[in-house]
Structures are given as structure tokens and as C-alpha cells.
Amino acid sequence: MILNTSHRINLPIPEELQKRCKSLALLDAILSPEWEYRYYSYNAYWDDQEEFFQMRDGEGDEMLILFKGSGAVINGFAHELYDFESQLPNKSTLTHQLPELYTGFIYGEPVASIGTTYCLWTNDQNNWQTGEIEYKEDGSDDQLYILDGNPQTYIQWAIDYYFDEEEEAMTLLMRETIEAIYQGVTLTKAMVLSLQSEFDDWQQLKEDLHDINYPHLL
């Protein structure tokens, strides 16, 4: 499935997108207990009736998603596409007809300091929209694909990122646990240990689970 600003119809409704984002954040919390090495994080208590998801690759690329009410807005920034800040696409063009509901987020912090190379949002019918696309390459291909809802997509990403492309490092039990988390199954210690056999920072994980608002029996 292709996911980018041109194929935004393939993005799920915000309610389903939230579930996918929570799964990604939970898996990273288990596989990468040290915060600075995580790609994905989720804060279910960002603000009053606002929830927040973030992807950061540690090299300058970031994707931030705000869930507000029944809608959502996505801000993406791909730093490698532009050599100088002056070459960045016009933000007012990218956000043309952006609902006022989301302007505070898109034009405030932390988005303002990170930058914007693409922006997507839902309308009242939960259809995804964008402003005027100036450049064909905006980084959305490389960032949105992980949100396709297929656990195999995350599994392949984790093999590349956490296991140095060693396919055999991802056991069948690990794959089954990842699939279960994608389905929203209540997390147990056994599930955690199936992913990280020497996992021991249970208090931190409980705090992460609270922030993500994911069900568990720890």
C-alpha cells in the first residue's frame, strides 16, 4: 500500500490511526527502553482532548501527529530534501485551507522549530486533505508507510533498525507478539519478555504505558 500526500486516501480514519500509532510507540518502548534511541512515542495526555504521536529518526527527520477531537493533523519534515532553509516549500501554501482547529499546532511549537515539508489533515467527513503540493518529493513516502496497519511492515523495520538486518534474530514468538500488539491485545509480562528476554525496567514501562494509554497487566 502506498502512503504519501498523493495517496492520502489510503490513510485510515483518525480513530484507527491512533491505534496504529499507539502500537508503534509501545513496541519501541519495549525494544528501546532508553528514550533517546526511540523512533516512535505517544502522549495520550498532550493537552485537553488532544493526543500526540511523534516519529524522530535522530538525524533531523520528524513526523508529528495531533489527534484533536475526532480529527487529526500530520506535520512532516524531511531535512535531507533541502540544502538550505530558504529552499523549503512555502508553509502557507502547504497548509492552504488548513482548518483553524489545527493552526495553533502547525504554527506553534514544537512544529515551528522543526519545520514542515508536508502537512495533512482530516475534514468533517474524516477525509484526508492537504494544501497545494509544490514539490513531488516531500518526505511523506519515507514517513507515512509505517502507518499502513500491517505488522509485517513494522517487523521488517525493526529487523533493519534493531537487529542489523538479521532476519533470524526476529523469532516466530516475537512476530506473534508484535501482531498481537497491533490488534490491541492487553499487554502482559510474558509478551514483553518474548520481545526482550532480559527486560527489567518495569517501572519505566508502566509510565510509558500510562502515557500511551495502552491496556496492560503488569
Secondary structure, 3 states (H helix, E strand, C coil): CCCCCCCHHHCCCHHHHHHHHHHHHHHHHHHCCCHHHCCEEEEEEEECCEEEEEEECCCCCEEEEEEECCEEEEEEECHHHCCCHHHCCCHHHHCCCCCHHHHHHHHCCCHHHHCCCEEEEECCCCCEEECCCCCCCCCHHHHHHHHCCCHHHHHHHHHHHHCCCCHHHCCHHHHHHHHHHHCCCCECHHHHHHHCCCCCCHHHHHHHHHHHCCCECC
